[in-house]
């Protein structure tokens, strides 16, 4: 079978299918589709939550490309155990981890500059059995401080029954209410240093990505068995008097791509501290929040975030502390009902527009504007406020509905088209057709296409017998260009329907009286008189209707021209 023949058969099948759908559902399809969308929306909101990934992807894009990016706090400094530090220190102290005396000496020298806080993003999980003296030195150095903070690691809750640590035994952990389980145990890794435990400045440094593996939120605290186990940023915020977040998690307000915070190399600072001829400022860390951590890829402390696939964990920690210090972490209102109502309103407003047959150009413009406004609100919220208003759901679902509805409209447009020719085809027998042609006379034509469309709609809305009002734009060349800006109004009824024929006659009188005011309202000059011609004749409906209407139209043009010639003579 030839490809051309296959193409014709395929088009014929599509045409028959569209005709069948149009006859079966007509414009009710848009309402049926809206009801189906509504059921799916309700199911997703309350049970499936499939729109979550869509919201997350949009949030990532808006964060990545926002215009107003908050600057990182200059009083937060990262002392980075980077690859350069690992290489520089390897000759004397070997591979990581170094003897803890190194970190103890560093803290001792750092404290001389009076930092506001020293936060370790390094987990101390076990004693160094090969260097007990080194551990003792570190313990003594920490005991002399009152502003050092350390992480602890929450293990899999499935291992809680194997642990001997009760939440109440952990410094800084408090019961949320009187119903806390006093006998519960939690699997957690605590530092093996007495000074750290006695200091009590401990917090979880677990980072919990979203279901897709991307870090967008930070844990403020864990609620385990009725106990509030604070995160490291929250512990710092509590000790330094920062405002406490209300929620258990908060959405990070990123300060930029990785390495946005002021960072110094650990080996550079450590070497300068031990040198007699110091080259670095001796108040470099005064009043600062100093975070000791690593960006070295070889230590594997990297996470994917909206800004980078390899975001150093120490920078994520710095961002969380920065957010709590300034209270500008992003709020994400859980306004499920509001989003639900907005989405349903979007779908049903679009459905009603299609159902009522609103003008395509106007409807497309309104729909596009509404989508743009919703996206602009979301984008503005993340740039200008700390409340992220996520309207991705309404926009995406509304667009999906609009796309399906538009495809149906294109497929069934001809079958659902309401005009006199279609009416004649659908009803056989002897019929009576009336055609009224309208042109604007005068030498100066200032009415544009949009003005003519307004006139057409004005005539179409006049009450009376069912009619079809069409605009002949005359864009073809040659003979057909003579029909430019011609309005064709047509009626059809059964030939023996005297009442309908009388109604058509009255309708013509009403239209002829309404035409002048409509033309002047839409830009026609007073000397641009309108001329029209009415032609009527019996026709045969059914399969011959198209041919009959062609003949009627040609006959109307010929008779109109003949009548004008008689008037001129």
Phi, psi and omega per residue, in radians:
X1 nan 2.315 -3.083
X2 -1.233 2.570 3.130
X3 -0.997 -0.661 -3.125
X4 -1.120 -0.701 3.127
X5 -1.161 -0.709 3.080
X6 -1.056 -0.711 3.138
X7 -1.096 -0.736 3.132
X8 -1.133 -0.709 -3.139
X9 -1.157 -0.710 3.130
X10 -1.111 -0.740 3.109
X11 -1.134 -0.643 3.119
X12 -1.144 -0.702 3.118
X13 -1.116 -0.789 3.117
X14 -1.074 -0.703 -3.138
X15 -1.137 -0.740 3.113
X16 -1.145 -0.676 3.126
X17 -1.131 -0.772 -3.137
X18 -1.135 -0.653 3.103
X19 -1.144 -0.714 3.113
X20 -1.094 -0.800 -3.141
X21 -1.104 -0.706 -3.123
X22 -1.112 -0.719 -3.132
X23 -1.259 -0.589 -3.074
X24 -1.353 -0.822 -3.027
X25 -1.833 -0.538 -3.062
X26 0.921 -2.482 -3.140
X27 -1.356 -0.149 3.085
X28 -1.124 -0.310 3.118
X29 -0.954 -0.688 -3.088
X30 -1.133 -0.607 3.106
X31 -1.292 -0.698 3.084
X32 -1.070 -0.757 -3.134
X33 -1.122 -0.704 3.111
X34 -1.106 -0.685 3.105
X35 -1.135 -0.705 3.101
X36 -1.119 -0.769 3.094
X37 -1.078 -0.715 -3.122
X38 -1.084 -0.743 3.114
X39 -1.099 -0.727 3.135
X40 -1.152 -0.667 3.132
X41 -1.121 -0.807 3.136
X42 -1.106 -0.702 3.133
X43 -1.117 -0.707 -3.120
X44 -1.244 -0.711 -3.099
X45 -1.102 -0.727 -3.017
X46 -1.731 -0.279 -3.065
X47 -2.321 -0.954 -2.956
X48 -1.405 -0.723 -3.133
X49 1.020 0.646 3.128
X50 -1.247 -0.357 -3.120
X51 -1.301 -0.137 -3.107
X52 -1.056 -0.831 -3.136
X53 -1.060 -0.660 3.126
X54 -1.110 -0.743 3.113
X55 -1.131 -0.685 -3.114
X56 -1.152 -0.746 3.134
X57 -1.084 -0.704 3.113
X58 -1.174 -0.723 3.095
X59 -1.029 -0.785 -3.141
X60 -1.030 -0.787 -3.111
X61 -1.129 -0.756 -3.108
X62 -1.181 -0.646 3.086
X63 -1.170 -0.698 -3.084
X64 -1.179 -0.576 -3.041
X65 -2.030 0.363 -3.137
X66 -1.269 2.732 -3.075
X67 -1.550 -0.782 -3.099
X68 -1.652 1.813 -3.126
X69 -1.930 2.114 3.125
X70 -1.107 2.494 -3.108
X71 -1.434 2.546 3.091
X72 -1.161 2.530 -3.138
X73 -1.150 2.177 -3.120
X74 -1.252 -0.240 3.113
X75 -1.561 0.095 3.012
X76 -1.887 2.061 -3.061
X77 -2.121 2.341 3.095
X78 -1.761 2.127 2.985
X79 -1.621 1.893 -2.893
X80 -1.697 2.097 2.970
X81 -1.495 1.366 -3.057
X82 -1.572 -3.097 -3.121
X83 -1.072 -0.617 3.116
X84 -1.128 -0.685 3.112
X85 -1.173 -0.733 3.126
X86 -1.053 -0.721 3.141
X87 -1.224 -0.710 -3.089
X88 -1.193 -0.594 -3.067
X89 -1.576 -0.206 -3.027
X90 -1.107 -0.615 -3.090
X91 -1.079 -0.647 -3.074
X92 -1.724 -0.581 -3.021
X93 -2.041 -0.021 3.104
X94 1.395 -2.946 -3.121
X95 -1.265 2.853 3.066
X96 -1.199 2.457 0.068
X97 -1.457 2.499 3.107
X98 -1.334 2.853 2.992
X99 -0.987 2.417 -3.018
X100 -1.205 -0.218 3.045
X101 -1.065 -0.568 3.119
X102 -1.043 -0.811 -3.140
X103 -1.233 -0.593 3.085
X104 -1.108 -0.764 3.112
X105 -1.117 -0.692 -3.135
X106 -1.090 -0.766 3.133
X107 -1.124 -0.702 3.139
X108 -1.047 -0.825 -3.137
X109 -1.203 -0.647 -3.130
X110 -1.138 -0.696 -3.111
X111 -1.098 -0.426 3.117
X112 -1.117 -0.409 -3.136
X113 -1.590 0.023 3.061
X114 1.009 1.040 3.028
X115 -1.219 2.730 3.105
X116 -1.224 -0.697 -3.140
X117 -2.718 2.596 3.043
X118 -2.124 1.984 -3.033
X119 -1.959 2.085 3.097
X120 -1.551 2.164 2.974
X121 -1.763 0.685 -3.135
X122 -2.202 2.170 -3.128
X123 -1.498 2.136 3.039
X124 -1.722 1.865 -2.994
X125 -1.832 -0.522 -3.074
X126 -2.452 2.664 3.027
X127 -1.214 2.631 3.104
X128 -1.509 1.661 -3.038
X129 -1.174 -0.345 -3.141
X130 -1.538 -0.279 -3.140
X131 -2.353 1.124 -3.122
X132 -1.095 -0.580 3.113
X133 -1.143 -0.649 3.109
X134 -1.106 -0.760 3.102
X135 -1.097 -0.700 -3.141
X136 -1.105 -0.688 3.111
X137 -1.092 -0.806 3.141
X138 -1.077 -0.736 -3.141
X139 -1.064 -0.749 3.141
X140 -1.169 -0.691 3.129
X141 -1.097 -0.729 -3.129
X142 -1.228 -0.647 -3.140
X143 -1.064 -0.439 -3.113
X144 -1.482 -0.004 -3.102
X145 -1.892 2.835 3.060
X146 -2.316 0.252 -3.073
X147 -2.411 0.376 3.128
X148 -1.726 2.481 -3.095
X149 -2.229 2.512 -3.043
X150 -2.351 2.631 -3.139
X151 -1.572 2.710 2.919
X152 -2.253 2.749 -3.009
X153 -2.022 2.151 3.055
X154 -1.461 2.180 3.122
X155 -1.579 3.136 -3.125
X156 -1.041 2.192 3.123
X157 -0.972 -0.346 3.111
X158 -1.123 -0.356 -3.139
X159 -1.650 0.082 -3.082
X160 -1.017 -0.659 -3.078
X161 -1.177 -0.308 3.135
X162 -1.558 -0.178 -3.083
X163 -1.522 2.716 3.063
X164 -1.928 0.100 -3.098
X165 -1.645 2.122 3.059
X166 -1.623 2.542 -3.120
X167 -0.935 -0.661 -3.114
X168 -1.147 -0.257 3.133
X169 -1.448 -0.262 -3.057
X170 -1.548 2.194 3.123
X171 -1.033 2.376 3.096
X172 1.552 -0.152 3.121
X173 -1.575 2.314 -3.105
X174 -2.305 2.680 3.093
X175 -1.253 2.359 3.139
X176 -1.275 -0.669 3.092
X177 -2.604 -3.063 -3.089
X178 -1.270 -0.060 -3.077
X179 -1.739 0.259 3.134
X180 -1.104 2.433 -3.125
X181 -1.370 1.917 -3.065
X182 -1.312 -0.331 -3.077
X183 -1.734 -0.090 -3.103
X184 -1.178 2.626 3.043
X185 -2.110 2.663 -3.126
X186 -2.242 2.453 3.089
X187 -1.484 1.885 -3.073
X188 -2.552 2.525 3.099
X189 -1.722 2.036 3.125
X190 -1.836 2.645 3.078
X191 -1.098 2.474 -3.088
X192 -1.544 0.611 -3.095
X193 -2.117 2.236 -3.105
X194 -1.066 -0.718 -3.094
X195 -1.102 -0.625 3.137
X196 -1.206 -0.781 -3.130
X197 -1.166 -0.676 3.116
X198 -1.220 -0.602 3.101
X199 -1.139 -0.614 3.041
X200 1.336 0.139 -3.114
X201 -1.626 1.239 -3.064
X202 -2.065 2.576 3.068
X203 -2.776 2.689 3.128
X204 -1.202 2.388 3.012
X205 -1.993 0.396 3.012
X206 -1.103 2.387 3.026
X207 -2.000 2.126 -3.084
X208 -1.885 1.825 3.099
X209 -1.185 2.871 3.019
X210 -1.263 3.115 -3.048
X211 -1.037 -0.465 3.139
X212 -1.550 0.103 3.091
X213 1.531 0.033 -3.116
X214 -1.677 2.366 3.108
X215 -1.508 1.998 3.081
X216 -2.145 -0.440 -3.079
X217 -2.082 2.847 3.042
X218 -2.247 2.495 -3.120
X219 -1.322 2.194 3.010
X220 -1.429 -0.765 3.079
X221 -2.820 2.808 3.034
X222 -1.791 2.450 3.029
X223 -1.823 1.692 -3.125
X224 -1.989 1.966 3.086
X225 1.007 0.566 3.138
X226 1.491 0.143 3.118
X227 -1.883 2.421 3.117
X228 -1.665 1.858 3.135
X229 -1.764 1.904 -3.004
X230 -1.301 2.674 2.996
X231 -1.416 2.895 3.137
X232 -1.064 -0.784 3.081
X233 -1.046 -0.699 3.130
X234 -1.162 -0.640 3.125
X235 -1.137 -0.694 3.077
X236 -1.126 -0.790 -3.120
X237 -1.076 -0.711 3.140
X238 -1.118 -0.783 -3.088
X239 -1.197 -0.602 -3.085
X240 -1.637 0.039 3.046
X241 1.412 0.398 3.084
X242 -1.364 2.758 3.109
X243 -1.135 2.529 -3.098
X244 -1.627 2.390 3.081
X245 -1.219 2.620 -3.135
X246 -1.381 -0.645 -3.043
X247 -1.533 2.844 3.120
X248 -1.271 -0.467 3.054
X249 -2.254 2.727 3.061
X250 -2.382 2.560 -3.112
X251 -1.398 2.182 -3.044
X252 -1.224 2.334 3.050
X253 -1.713 1.617 -2.979
X254 -1.145 2.500 -3.137
X255 -1.633 0.036 -3.123
X256 2.373 -3.011 -3.136
X257 -1.215 2.969 3.126
X258 -0.931 2.600 -3.136
X259 1.232 0.562 3.047
X260 -1.437 -0.498 -3.105
X261 -1.391 2.676 3.088
X262 -1.097 2.119 -3.028
X263 -2.235 2.402 3.049
X264 -2.188 2.626 -3.133
X265 -1.376 2.298 -3.129
X266 -0.990 -0.834 -3.070
X267 -1.099 -0.645 3.126
X268 -1.123 -0.797 -3.115
X269 -1.200 -0.769 -3.109
X270 -1.092 -0.753 3.130
X271 -1.127 -0.712 -3.135
X272 -1.188 -0.636 3.113
X273 -1.091 -0.624 -3.113
X274 -1.475 -0.135 -3.080
X275 -1.504 2.563 3.071
X276 -1.295 -0.624 3.129
X277 -1.742 1.492 -3.070
X278 -1.307 2.349 -3.128
X279 -1.859 -0.321 -3.111
X280 -1.566 2.664 3.093
X281 -1.045 2.416 -3.099
X282 -1.472 0.001 3.008
X283 -2.083 0.459 -3.058
X284 -1.022 -0.587 -3.056
X285 -1.972 0.224 -3.120
X286 -1.123 2.197 3.122
X287 1.242 0.177 -3.098
X288 -1.664 2.742 2.901
X289 -1.643 1.916 -3.059
X290 -1.747 2.137 3.128
X291 -1.909 2.110 3.125
X292 -1.740 2.002 -3.106
X293 -2.742 -2.903 -3.052
X294 -2.369 2.403 2.981
X295 -1.896 0.129 -3.110
X296 -1.180 2.121 3.136
X297 -1.021 -0.499 -3.104
X298 -1.183 -0.298 3.106
X299 -1.639 -0.021 2.953
X300 1.069 0.461 3.082
X301 -1.697 1.138 3.123
X302 -2.303 2.583 -3.124
X303 -2.395 2.613 3.015
X304 -1.359 2.358 3.110
X305 -2.300 3.035 3.092
X306 -1.045 -0.342 -3.063
X307 -1.753 -0.337 -3.082
X308 -2.815 2.555 3.052
X309 -1.336 -0.297 -3.140
X310 -2.318 1.340 -3.126
X311 -1.656 2.106 -3.130
X312 -1.008 2.377 3.134
X313 -1.044 -0.596 -3.121
X314 -1.166 -0.551 3.091
X315 -1.280 -0.596 3.057
X316 -1.113 -0.749 3.081
X317 -1.072 -0.757 3.118
X318 -1.070 -0.699 3.132
X319 -1.120 -0.723 -3.138
X320 -1.127 -0.770 3.107
X321 -1.114 -0.735 3.120
X322 -1.052 -0.787 3.128
X323 -1.051 -0.757 -3.124
X324 -1.243 -0.615 3.124
X325 -1.076 -0.735 -3.075
X326 -1.711 -0.115 -3.140
X327 1.105 0.433 -3.072
X328 -1.918 0.400 2.992
X329 -1.067 2.724 -3.035
X330 -1.415 2.277 3.042
X331 -1.601 2.379 3.111
X332 -2.158 1.631 -3.059
X333 -1.067 2.322 3.102
X334 -1.495 1.173 -3.070
X335 -1.684 1.080 -3.075
X336 -1.060 -0.715 -3.102
X337 -1.181 -0.715 3.124
X338 -1.101 -0.783 3.115
X339 -1.129 -0.655 3.115
X340 -1.081 -0.836 -3.121
X341 -1.127 -0.699 3.129
X342 -1.125 -0.728 -3.140
X343 -1.139 -0.773 3.112
X344 -1.110 -0.697 3.112
X345 -1.094 -0.703 3.118
X346 -1.083 -0.809 -3.101
X347 -1.146 -0.815 -3.064
X348 -1.284 -0.533 3.056
X349 -1.149 -0.722 3.098
X350 -1.142 -0.737 3.125
X351 -1.065 -0.746 -3.123
X352 -1.135 -0.652 3.104
X353 -1.094 -0.755 3.090
X354 -1.177 -0.736 -3.096
X355 -1.089 -0.696 -3.115
X356 -1.470 -0.096 3.096
X357 1.218 0.723 3.092
X358 -1.068 2.518 -3.118
X359 -0.873 2.327 -3.004
X360 -1.048 -0.837 -3.103
X361 -1.072 -0.800 -3.132
X362 -1.141 -0.737 -3.113
X363 -1.166 -0.749 3.104
X364 -1.037 -0.726 -3.130
X365 -1.143 -0.771 3.137
X366 -1.119 -0.763 -3.134
X367 -1.133 -0.806 3.125
X368 -1.055 -0.697 3.129
X369 -1.136 -0.711 -3.135
X370 -1.123 -0.717 3.115
X371 -1.126 -0.743 3.139
X372 -1.099 -0.714 -3.125
X373 -1.125 -0.737 -3.136
X374 -1.128 -0.757 3.111
X375 -1.136 -0.696 3.132
X376 -1.102 -0.648 3.106
X377 -1.103 -0.790 3.125
X378 -1.078 -0.796 -3.094
X379 -1.170 -0.692 3.124
X380 -1.166 -0.634 -3.105
X381 -1.097 -0.647 -3.084
X382 -1.466 -0.244 3.090
X383 -1.645 -0.613 -2.971
X384 -1.941 -0.210 -3.107
X385 -2.350 3.085 3.033
X386 -1.839 0.248 3.069
X387 -1.985 1.998 -3.116
X388 -1.537 1.971 3.119
X389 -1.678 1.796 -3.048
X390 -1.603 1.870 -3.132
X391 -1.911 0.391 3.140
X392 -1.054 -0.734 -3.105
X393 -1.012 -0.986 3.126
X394 -0.997 -0.704 -3.113
X395 -1.147 -0.860 -3.066
X396 -1.174 -0.787 -3.129
X397 -1.178 -0.690 3.079
X398 -1.080 -0.700 3.121
X399 -1.172 -0.680 3.113
X400 -1.099 -0.774 3.109
X401 -1.082 -0.810 -3.105
X402 -1.033 -0.717 -3.115
X403 -1.109 -0.829 -3.133
X404 -1.134 -0.739 -3.141
X405 -1.124 -0.687 3.133
X406 -1.165 -0.682 3.099
X407 -1.094 -0.723 3.096
X408 -1.110 -0.713 -3.139
X409 -1.110 -0.701 3.124
X410 -1.189 -0.687 -3.087
X411 -1.243 -0.595 -3.038
X412 -1.922 0.143 -3.050
X413 -0.989 -0.828 -3.101
X414 -1.181 -0.701 -3.106
X415 -1.195 -0.547 -3.114
X416 -1.653 -0.043 -3.089
X417 -1.072 2.261 -3.129
X418 -1.736 1.755 3.044
X419 -2.585 2.984 -3.033
X420 -1.164 -0.607 -3.140
X421 -1.137 -0.779 3.136
X422 -1.101 -0.692 3.102
X423 -1.079 -0.723 3.127
X424 -1.130 -0.644 3.137
X425 -1.181 -0.642 -3.078
X426 -1.377 -0.288 -3.135
X427 -2.182 2.023 -3.124
X428 -1.404 -2.964 3.108
X429 1.523 -3.041 3.139
X430 -1.414 2.252 -3.079
X431 -2.230 2.936 3.123
X432 -2.181 2.146 -3.072
X433 -1.966 2.467 3.103
X434 -2.244 2.317 -3.130
X435 -2.225 2.199 3.107
X436 -2.043 2.068 3.134
X437 -1.824 2.362 -3.086
X438 -2.249 2.277 3.029
X439 -2.313 2.689 3.098
X440 -1.672 2.160 -3.109
X441 -1.580 2.938 3.094
X442 2.047 2.790 -3.048
X443 -1.469 -0.428 -3.071
X444 -1.992 2.033 -3.108
X445 -1.895 1.899 -3.079
X446 -1.909 -0.088 -3.112
X447 -1.344 2.222 3.109
X448 -1.534 -3.116 -3.094
X449 -1.100 -0.685 -3.126
X450 -1.160 -0.653 3.116
X451 -1.134 -0.733 3.105
X452 -1.093 -0.655 3.128
X453 -1.116 -0.654 3.093
X454 -1.145 -0.689 3.092
X455 -1.109 -0.766 3.135
X456 -1.028 -0.802 -3.139
X457 -1.143 -0.642 3.122
X458 -1.091 -0.727 3.109
X459 -1.214 -0.636 -3.119
X460 -1.139 -0.544 -3.080
X461 -1.445 -0.185 3.126
X462 -1.131 2.395 -3.104
X463 -1.262 2.604 3.133
X464 2.706 -2.697 -3.135
X465 -1.208 2.617 3.075
X466 -0.989 2.293 -3.049
X467 -2.572 2.907 3.078
X468 -2.089 2.191 3.140
X469 -2.028 2.003 -3.065
X470 -2.203 2.668 -3.128
X471 -1.862 2.144 3.061
X472 -1.672 1.900 -2.975
X473 -1.528 -0.274 3.039
X474 1.057 0.704 -3.106
X475 -1.387 -0.222 3.110
X476 -1.276 2.834 3.128
X477 -1.571 2.986 3.048
X478 1.269 -2.406 -3.031
X479 -1.015 -0.710 -3.038
X480 -1.242 -0.283 3.081
X481 -1.151 -0.317 3.114
X482 -1.204 -0.271 -3.125
X483 -1.613 0.228 -3.092
X484 -1.022 2.344 3.115
X485 0.910 0.917 3.054
X486 -1.981 2.280 3.088
X487 -1.663 2.294 3.109
X488 -2.051 2.048 3.129
X489 -1.965 2.237 -3.060
X490 -2.281 2.562 3.064
X491 -2.272 2.707 3.046
X492 -2.625 2.517 3.084
X493 -2.704 2.982 3.077
X494 -1.153 2.505 -3.017
X495 -1.073 -0.544 -3.086
X496 -1.642 0.178 -3.128
X497 -1.588 1.503 -3.069
X498 -1.133 -0.662 -3.138
X499 -1.086 -0.782 -3.134
X500 -1.164 -0.654 3.126
X501 -1.147 -0.638 3.066
X502 -1.167 -0.670 3.114
X503 -1.120 -0.659 3.114
X504 -1.113 -0.726 3.130
X505 -1.069 -0.744 3.110
X506 -1.168 -0.611 3.131
X507 -1.111 -0.683 3.133
X508 -1.094 -0.711 3.112
X509 -1.109 -0.748 3.139
X510 -1.100 -0.753 -3.124
X511 -1.136 -0.710 -3.126
X512 -1.130 -0.559 3.094
X513 -1.348 -0.553 -3.118
X514 -1.418 -0.326 -3.020
X515 -1.117 -0.843 -3.090
X516 -0.994 -0.960 3.114
X517 -1.010 -0.645 3.136
X518 -1.145 -0.708 3.135
X519 -1.142 -0.803 -3.138
X520 -1.139 -0.646 3.124
X521 -1.093 -0.512 -3.054
X522 -1.894 0.407 2.898
X523 1.898 0.059 3.128
X524 -1.376 2.495 3.082
X525 -1.287 2.809 -3.123
X526 -1.105 -0.554 -3.104
X527 -1.521 0.047 3.069
X528 -1.561 1.409 -3.116
X529 -1.240 2.509 3.116
X530 -1.597 2.413 3.062
X531 -2.119 2.521 -3.141
X532 -2.534 2.818 -3.107
X533 -2.480 2.401 -3.130
X534 -2.031 2.269 3.103
X535 -2.300 2.377 -3.129
X536 -2.412 2.601 -3.095
X537 -2.913 2.689 3.051
X538 -1.284 2.494 3.095
X539 -2.359 2.961 3.097
X540 -1.853 2.285 -3.115
X541 -1.487 -2.986 3.122
X542 1.386 -2.414 -3.045
X543 -1.150 -0.458 -3.103
X544 -1.549 0.027 -3.016
X545 -1.064 -0.748 -3.104
X546 -1.086 -0.792 3.124
X547 -1.107 -0.684 -3.134
X548 -1.132 -0.714 -3.138
X549 -1.209 -0.616 3.071
X550 -1.062 -0.807 -3.141
X551 -1.111 -0.686 3.141
X552 -1.117 -0.727 -3.132
X553 -1.142 -0.814 3.136
X554 -1.078 -0.727 3.134
X555 -1.133 -0.647 3.133
X556 -1.128 -0.757 3.121
X557 -1.101 -0.741 -3.126
X558 -1.136 -0.809 -3.128
X559 -1.156 -0.628 3.118
X560 -1.104 -0.766 -3.133
X561 -1.159 -0.675 3.116
X562 -1.138 -0.694 3.134
X563 -1.174 -0.603 3.103
X564 -1.185 -0.696 3.126
X565 -1.116 -0.685 3.113
X566 -1.131 -0.681 3.126
X567 -1.154 -0.684 -3.120
X568 -1.187 -0.585 -3.120
X569 -1.426 nan nan
